[in-house]
Amino acid sequence: MKLVESDGRAQNGVSVILPVLNEELYLAHAVEAILSQDYLGKLEVILAVGPSTDRTQSVADELRNKDSRVVVVENPSGKTAAGLNLAIKVSKYPVIVRVDGHAEIPHDYISLAVQILEETGAVNVGGVMAANGRTNFERAVALAMRSSLGVGASRFHIGGFAGPVDTVYLGVFKRVALLAVGGFDERFTRAQDWELNYRLRAAGGVVYFDPRLHVTYRPRPNVRALAKQYFEYGRWRHVVIRRHQGTANLRYLAPPFAFLGTAFSILFGFLLSPLWLIPASVYLFFLCLASLLIGQSIADYLRLPWILFTMHMSWGAGYLLSPRSLVPSESCPLEPLR
């Protein structure tokens, strides 16, 4: 595939960028999956390494020393968006492939994504966030994450037909389009992908989903980590909605309404009348029924109500408690990334 950069030079190749922080256990596997791709063009892997507390920096340096295609750059802030932008700035090729340090891509992921990028004319293509756990708890979380009863109807979670969408998981981008909109907004701690894809679409680009693209995702290992993750998801999703008016929909508003309805139902049920417990009881019934539909074993049926409750309530609480001070000012647009 040949794309033309803004300076008129035609290049053939892809730059794979990874923001890396505390990924000692997974980084080598992630990079190995990238380097073993069946893609026939030129390839480089850029690791933007944050100030990790484990051996991530050493692992990254070892990978660079073993293969000249691996580039390591320092990401002093450790923030995901900052690391991605640093990697984009030093990238050499016209296609940018984003991968996380704990993700694993199949051997044909890059070649297929580049083909879809060329055929569709999209500025970003992506596929399914294929949650796959190792422990019993992680496997139950993965079941919830791949069900509309757990995370809504996003195609990148549950699959679906190919076509234009609001956002995709990770993404394979035309570099020139990323530069034009200013790259990732470093003011966003979470939801950077959704926010970037909004700006790409606002600039006239197409974000395209194709279910043939799969990336293995490892869920959080325990309830506490899961709750923190979904609290931050809700918190920053509200930031995006405030920043870009008109982007709210029922899927994003369902968790905060569920949180408020359940909380008031329990509170008034104990303070006023047991009749007020009916909404909370209905929600509990939904959790149990959803677990029966999603689960694959008795252990799943027992874990999933708590997992679904944690995901819904944490997301809802994060959304409701998101302070307005987090919202970047509309009067401070991003400059083109250079």
C-alpha positions as CSV (number, residue, x, y, z in Angstrom):
1,M,0.0,0.0,0.0
2,K,1.3,3.5,-0.9
3,L,0.0,6.6,0.8
4,V,1.2,10.2,0.2
5,E,2.3,12.3,3.1
6,S,1.7,16.1,3.3
7,D,5.2,16.8,2.0
8,G,4.4,14.8,-1.2
9,R,6.7,11.8,-0.5
10,A,5.2,8.4,-1.1
11,Q,6.1,5.9,1.5
12,N,5.3,2.2,2.0
13,G,5.1,1.0,5.6
14,V,3.4,1.2,9.0
15,S,4.4,2.6,12.3
16,V,3.0,0.7,15.3
17,I,2.8,2.8,18.4
18,L,2.4,1.6,22.0
19,P,2.0,3.8,25.1
20,V,3.7,1.6,27.8
21,L,3.5,1.9,31.6
22,N,4.0,-1.0,34.0
23,E,3.7,-3.7,31.3
24,E,6.6,-5.9,32.3
25,L,4.5,-9.1,32.1
26,Y,2.9,-8.4,28.7
27,L,5.1,-6.1,26.7
28,A,7.4,-8.8,25.2
29,H,4.4,-10.8,24.0
30,A,2.7,-7.8,22.5
31,V,5.8,-6.8,20.6
32,E,6.5,-10.3,19.4
33,A,2.9,-10.5,18.0
34,I,3.6,-7.3,16.1
35,L,7.0,-8.3,14.7
36,S,5.6,-11.6,13.5
37,Q,2.9,-10.0,11.3
38,D,2.5,-11.2,7.8
39,Y,2.5,-7.6,6.5
40,L,5.1,-7.4,3.7
41,G,5.8,-3.6,3.8
42,K,8.2,-1.8,6.1
43,L,7.4,-1.8,9.8
44,E,8.6,0.0,12.9
45,V,7.5,-0.4,16.5
46,I,7.6,2.7,18.7
47,L,7.4,2.2,22.4
48,A,6.6,5.3,24.4
49,V,7.7,4.2,27.8
50,G,6.4,6.0,30.9
51,P,8.1,6.0,34.4
52,S,7.2,2.5,35.4
53,T,7.7,0.9,38.8
54,D,8.5,-2.5,37.3
55,R,11.0,-3.7,34.7
56,T,9.1,-2.3,31.7
57,Q,12.0,0.0,30.7
58,S,14.5,-2.9,30.8
59,V,12.2,-5.1,28.8
60,A,11.7,-2.3,26.2
61,D,15.5,-1.7,26.0
62,E,16.0,-5.5,25.5
63,L,13.5,-5.6,22.7
64,R,15.2,-2.6,21.0
65,N,18.6,-4.2,21.3
66,K,17.3,-7.5,19.7
67,D,15.5,-5.9,16.7
68,S,16.4,-2.7,15.0
69,R,12.7,-2.1,14.0
70,V,11.9,-1.4,17.7
71,V,12.3,2.3,18.7
72,V,12.1,3.4,22.4
73,V,11.1,7.0,23.3
74,E,10.7,8.4,26.8
75,N,7.2,9.5,28.0
76,P,8.0,11.5,31.1
77,S,4.4,12.1,32.1
78,G,3.4,8.5,31.7
79,K,0.0,9.7,30.3
80,T,-1.4,7.6,27.4
81,A,-2.3,10.5,25.1
82,A,1.1,12.1,25.6
83,G,2.9,8.9,24.9
84,L,0.9,8.3,21.7
85,N,1.6,11.8,20.4
86,L,5.4,11.4,21.1
87,A,5.3,8.2,19.1
88,I,3.4,9.8,16.3
89,K,5.9,12.6,16.0
90,V,8.9,10.3,15.6
91,S,7.0,7.8,13.3
92,K,8.3,7.4,9.7
93,Y,5.4,5.8,7.8
94,P,2.0,7.0,6.5
95,V,0.0,4.4,8.4
96,I,-0.2,4.5,12.2
97,V,-1.3,1.3,14.0
98,R,-2.1,1.8,17.7
99,V,-1.6,-1.2,20.0
100,D,-1.6,-1.4,23.8
101,G,1.2,-2.9,25.8
102,H,-1.1,-5.7,27.1
103,A,-2.9,-6.4,23.8
104,E,-2.1,-9.1,21.3
105,I,-2.9,-8.8,17.6
106,P,-3.4,-11.7,15.3
107,H,-0.7,-12.4,12.6
108,D,-2.7,-10.8,9.8
109,Y,-4.1,-7.8,11.7
110,I,-1.9,-5.1,10.1
111,S,-2.1,-6.4,6.5
112,L,-5.9,-6.7,6.8
113,A,-6.3,-3.3,8.4
114,V,-4.2,-1.6,5.8
115,Q,-6.2,-3.3,3.1
116,I,-9.5,-2.1,4.7
117,L,-8.0,1.4,5.1
118,E,-7.2,1.6,1.4
119,E,-10.5,0.0,0.1
120,T,-12.8,2.2,2.3
121,G,-11.0,5.5,2.1
122,A,-11.4,5.8,5.9
123,V,-9.0,7.7,8.1
124,N,-9.3,5.2,10.9
125,V,-10.3,1.5,10.9
126,G,-10.7,-0.9,13.8
127,G,-12.4,-4.0,14.9
128,V,-13.5,-6.1,17.9
129,M,-12.1,-5.6,21.4
130,A,-11.9,-9.3,22.0
131,A,-11.9,-9.6,25.8
132,N,-10.4,-12.8,26.9
133,G,-9.5,-13.6,30.5
134,R,-7.0,-16.0,32.0
135,T,-8.4,-16.4,35.5
136,N,-12.0,-17.4,36.3
137,F,-12.8,-13.8,37.4
138,E,-11.3,-12.4,34.2
139,R,-13.2,-14.8,32.0
140,A,-16.4,-13.8,33.7
141,V,-15.6,-10.1,33.1
142,A,-14.8,-10.9,29.5
143,L,-18.3,-12.4,29.1
144,A,-19.8,-9.3,30.5
145,M,-17.7,-7.0,28.3
146,R,-18.7,-8.9,25.1
147,S,-22.4,-8.7,25.8
148,S,-24.8,-5.8,25.2
149,L,-26.3,-6.5,28.7
150,G,-22.9,-5.5,30.2
151,V,-21.6,-2.7,28.0
152,G,-24.3,-1.7,25.6
153,A,-24.4,-2.2,21.9
154,S,-21.1,-0.8,20.7
155,R,-19.9,-2.9,17.8
156,F,-16.3,-2.9,18.9
157,H,-17.4,-4.7,22.1
158,I,-20.0,-7.2,20.7
159,G,-19.3,-7.4,17.0
160,G,-21.6,-6.6,14.1
161,F,-21.6,-5.6,10.5
162,A,-18.9,-3.6,8.8
163,G,-19.4,0.1,8.2
164,P,-18.9,3.7,9.5
165,V,-19.1,4.1,13.3
166,D,-18.5,6.8,15.9
167,T,-15.4,5.1,17.3
168,V,-13.4,1.9,17.2
169,Y,-11.0,0.1,19.6
170,L,-7.3,1.2,19.2
171,G,-7.3,2.0,15.5
172,V,-5.3,2.0,12.3
173,F,-4.9,5.6,11.1
174,K,-3.8,7.6,8.2
175,R,-1.0,9.6,9.7
176,V,-1.8,12.7,7.7
177,A,-5.3,12.8,9.2
178,L,-3.9,12.4,12.7
179,L,-1.5,15.3,12.2
180,A,-4.2,17.5,10.7
181,V,-6.5,17.3,13.8
182,G,-3.7,17.7,16.3
183,G,-3.3,14.1,17.4
184,F,-4.6,12.9,20.7
185,D,-5.8,15.5,23.2
186,E,-3.4,15.2,26.1
187,R,-5.9,16.9,28.4
188,F,-7.9,13.7,28.4
189,T,-6.8,11.0,30.8
190,R,-9.5,8.6,29.5
191,A,-11.8,8.5,26.5
192,Q,-9.0,9.9,24.3
193,D,-9.9,7.5,21.5
194,W,-13.6,8.5,21.4
195,E,-12.7,12.2,21.5
196,L,-10.1,11.9,18.7
197,N,-12.5,9.9,16.5
198,Y,-15.1,12.7,17.0
199,R,-12.6,15.3,15.7
200,L,-11.6,13.0,12.8
201,R,-15.3,12.7,11.8
202,A,-15.9,16.4,12.3
203,A,-13.1,17.1,9.9
204,G,-14.9,15.0,7.2
205,G,-13.1,11.7,7.8
206,V,-14.7,8.2,8.1
207,V,-14.1,6.0,11.1
208,Y,-14.7,2.4,9.9
209,F,-15.5,-0.8,11.9
210,D,-14.7,-4.2,10.4
211,P,-15.5,-7.4,12.5
212,R,-12.7,-9.3,10.8
213,L,-10.2,-7.3,12.9
214,H,-9.8,-8.7,16.4
215,V,-7.5,-7.6,19.2
216,T,-7.2,-9.7,22.3
217,Y,-7.9,-7.6,25.5
218,R,-7.1,-8.7,29.0
219,P,-9.8,-7.7,31.6
220,R,-9.0,-6.3,35.0
221,P,-8.0,-9.0,37.5
222,N,-10.3,-8.1,40.5
223,V,-13.4,-6.2,41.5
224,R,-11.5,-3.2,42.9
225,A,-9.5,-2.7,39.6
226,L,-12.7,-3.2,37.6
227,A,-14.6,-0.6,39.6
228,K,-11.8,1.9,39.2
229,Q,-11.6,1.3,35.5
230,Y,-15.3,1.8,34.9
231,F,-15.5,4.8,37.3
232,E,-12.9,6.5,35.1
233,Y,-14.7,5.5,32.0
234,G,-17.9,7.2,33.2
235,R,-16.1,10.2,34.5
236,W,-14.3,11.0,31.3
237,R,-17.2,10.1,29.0
238,H,-19.1,12.9,30.7
239,V,-16.1,15.2,29.9
240,V,-16.4,14.3,26.2
241,I,-20.2,14.9,26.2
242,R,-19.7,18.3,27.8
243,R,-16.9,19.2,25.4
244,H,-18.8,18.0,22.3
245,Q,-22.4,18.9,22.6
246,G,-24.9,16.5,21.1
247,T,-22.8,13.4,21.5
248,A,-24.8,12.0,24.4
249,N,-27.1,9.0,23.8
250,L,-29.2,6.5,25.8
251,R,-26.4,4.0,26.1
252,Y,-24.2,6.6,27.9
253,L,-27.0,7.8,30.1
254,A,-28.3,4.4,31.2
255,P,-25.7,3.8,33.9
256,P,-26.2,7.1,35.7
257,F,-29.9,6.6,35.6
258,A,-29.5,3.1,36.9
259,F,-27.2,4.3,39.7
260,L,-29.7,7.1,40.8
261,G,-32.7,4.8,40.5
262,T,-31.1,2.0,42.6
263,A,-29.7,4.4,45.2
264,F,-33.0,6.2,45.7
265,S,-35.0,3.0,45.7
266,I,-32.9,1.5,48.5
267,L,-32.7,4.8,50.5
268,F,-36.5,5.5,50.3
269,G,-37.3,1.8,50.8
270,F,-35.7,1.8,54.2
271,L,-36.7,5.3,55.2
272,L,-40.3,5.5,53.8
273,S,-41.9,2.3,52.6
274,P,-40.8,-1.1,51.4
275,L,-42.7,-0.3,48.2
276,W,-39.8,1.9,47.2
277,L,-37.6,-1.2,47.0
278,I,-39.4,-2.4,43.9
279,P,-37.1,-0.6,41.4
280,A,-34.0,-2.0,43.1
281,S,-35.6,-5.4,43.1
282,V,-36.4,-5.2,39.4
283,Y,-32.7,-4.2,38.7
284,L,-31.5,-7.2,40.8
285,F,-33.8,-9.4,38.8
286,F,-32.3,-8.0,35.6
287,L,-28.8,-8.7,36.9
288,C,-29.6,-12.3,37.7
289,L,-31.4,-12.8,34.4
290,A,-28.6,-11.2,32.4
291,S,-26.1,-13.4,34.2
292,L,-28.0,-16.5,33.2
293,L,-28.0,-15.4,29.6
294,I,-24.4,-14.4,29.5
295,G,-22.8,-17.0,31.7
296,Q,-21.5,-20.4,30.6
297,S,-21.1,-22.2,34.0
298,I,-22.5,-22.1,37.5
299,A,-19.4,-20.2,38.6
300,D,-20.2,-17.5,36.0
301,Y,-23.8,-17.3,37.2
302,L,-22.6,-16.5,40.7
303,R,-19.9,-14.0,39.7
304,L,-21.7,-12.1,36.9
305,P,-24.4,-10.3,39.0
306,W,-21.6,-8.7,41.1
307,I,-19.5,-8.0,38.0
308,L,-22.4,-6.4,36.1
309,F,-23.4,-4.4,39.2
310,T,-19.8,-3.2,39.6
311,M,-19.5,-2.1,35.9
312,H,-22.9,-0.4,35.8
313,M,-22.7,1.4,39.2
314,S,-19.1,2.4,38.8
315,W,-19.7,3.9,35.4
316,G,-22.8,5.7,36.6
317,A,-21.1,7.1,39.7
318,G,-18.1,8.3,37.6
319,Y,-20.4,10.0,35.2
320,L,-22.4,11.8,37.9
321,L,-19.3,12.8,39.9
322,S,-17.4,14.1,36.9
323,P,-16.4,17.7,37.9
324,R,-16.7,20.4,35.3
325,S,-13.1,21.4,36.0
326,L,-12.0,18.4,34.0
327,V,-13.5,19.7,30.8
328,P,-11.0,21.3,28.4
329,S,-12.0,24.8,27.3
330,E,-13.6,25.1,23.9
331,S,-11.6,28.3,23.4
332,C,-8.3,26.2,23.5
333,P,-8.5,24.1,20.3
334,L,-5.6,21.7,19.4
335,E,-3.0,22.9,17.0
336,P,-1.9,20.6,14.1
337,L,0.5,18.0,15.4
338,R,4.0,18.4,13.9
